Every structure is written in C-alpha cells, then in structure tokens.
Amino acid sequence: MAVEEALKRLGRAIQARRREVGLTQAALAERLDTATEWVSQLERGVGAPSVSTLLKLAEGLATTPVALITTAWGEEAVRPVEQELRAAASRLSDPALRVLLAAAAALEDEFRAD
C-alpha cells in the first residue's frame, strides 16, 4: 500500500472518531495544543503524524493508537492469531479472563528472558 493511501485511511479513522466523540476540528486542535489546519491536514491524509502525535491524537480522542489503526485498516491490521485470541477471550467470564491475563504475563516474562 502506498504511503498516500495509508495516510488517507488513517485520516478517515481520525475524522470518524472525532465525530463519534462529538468534537470539532477546533476542539480537537485545542486538546492537542495545535492548529485547526493541522487537524484538517491529518484528516485529509495530507499531513503525516509522528508517533508522539498519534499518541496525543488517541488520547485526545479517548481511544488508543491501535484502535485508530484497526479502524483505518480493519481487521487486516490485526494478526490472525490475535484475532483468534480476541474471539476466544470474548467468550470467557471475568475470572477466566484474569487467568488468561496472568498466563499471558507469565509467557511474556518467559519469552523475554530468552
């Protein structure tokens, strides 16, 4: 995928989330301490946000960078194994999810040590 298309997809996701939370471009710009024109450029895919700007955008939109990217690219942005894990986790009770989280933390520690 070309960079231009990726920026346009991300811009549409930013715009959709901004509208979802009921913000104007000016209000989002104020939250980000930036110019309204910069928000407009991002939403049109003309501007390319840095990682720090993407983090600030997500915070200003009460979401996560992953959620913005997943909105922009759909489920194709998520690895197939992660999709399977999400589906399985959605069927678990809260106590079972806590066990799953503990297991994930243990696996992370184990594989980080290697």
Secondary structure, DSSP 4 states (H G I P E B T S, - for coil): --HHHHHHHHHHHHHHHHHHTT--HHHHHHHHTS-HHHHHHHHHT-S---HHHHHHHHHHTTS-HHHHHHHHHGGGGS-HHHHHHHHHHHTS-HHHHHHHHHHHHHHHHHHHH-
